[in-house]
Amino acid sequence: MNSNYQVYSDMARTVSSDLGVLYYVDANSRAWLDMGQWTGNNVSAQPEWQLPDPSIFIVGTNARIQFEHVGAAYGKPIDPSELLGAAKCLAERK
C-alpha cells in the first residue's frame, strides 16, 4: 500500500461549507467558549460562530470522495483501525 498522502486544512471553511459539515454555535455554547477566551476568530480565519463537524474524507485520485466520517464528537475521534481499514480497502480496489 502506498503510504503517500496529503492532509488539508480549511481555515476559510470554503470546502466545509460546500460539503455541508458546518454548524452554527448556539448562544449558550458561545458564552461558555468566551469564558475560556476561545472566540470564533481563534477557531478559524472567519469571525462568525460557525464550526465544522469533525470530519475525515478520503478523496481518490479521481477527486471523488471515497470515504467519509462526519460528526464525531470532539474528543472522541474516529477509531484509527476504522480509518486504516477504510484506507486499506480502498487501496485494494485499485
N, C-alpha and C positions, 0 to 999 in steps of 0.2 A: 504494500500500500504506500502510495506517495504521501510523505508527511509534509509536503509544502502546502501552506495555506496562508490566507491573508485575513486579518482581523480589521474591521472598520468600526468607526465611531460616527455618530450622527448628532453632533452638538447643536446643529441648527434645526434638528428634528424634521428635516425635509422628507427623508425616507420613512421615518417613523409615522409621519402624517400620511404619506402615500399608502403605507401598509395597514393603517388603521389601528395602531397599537398605542396611541396616546390617550391619556385621560386627564381631566381637569381635577386639581386638588381642591377638595371642599374647604369651606371656611374654618371648620374645626381643626382640620389637619394643618392648614396654613398657620393657624395660631400656635399650634404645637411645634411646628417646624421653625417658626420665627423665634420661639423661646430658645431654641438651640442655635440661633444665628445661621440657620440654613435656609436661605431665600432662593427664590426661583433663579436669580442671577448666579448664584453659586452652583446651581444644579446643571444649568445649561447656558448656552450662548444667548438665549432669549429670556426676556423678563417675565413672560406670562407664567402663571402657575399651571403648567401643563407638563406632565411627565410621561415617559414611555413605560409601558408594561415591560418588565424584564423579559427579554426575548432573545432567542438564538435562531438564526437562519443558516442553513447550509444551501449555498447557491451553486448550481452546476456551471460548467464551462459554457453552457448554452444560455446563461443568465436567467435561468428559471429556478425558483425555489424548490429544492428537493426535500427539505426537511424544515419544520418549524416547531419551536417550543415557545409558546407565548403565555404570559400571565402567571408565571411562577411568583410566589410571594417573595418579596425582598428578604434576604436572609435564609431562604430555602431554595437554593439554585437547583438546576437540573442535576440529577444523579449523573456523575461522569460516565458511568458504564452505559447509561441510556444514550448519551451523546456519542460515545465511542462506537456503540453498537450501530447507531444510525449511520455514522460515517463509514464504518466498515461495510455495511450492507450496500450503501450507495456506491462505494468503490468497487465492490464485486460485480455490480450491474454493468460496468463498462466493458 
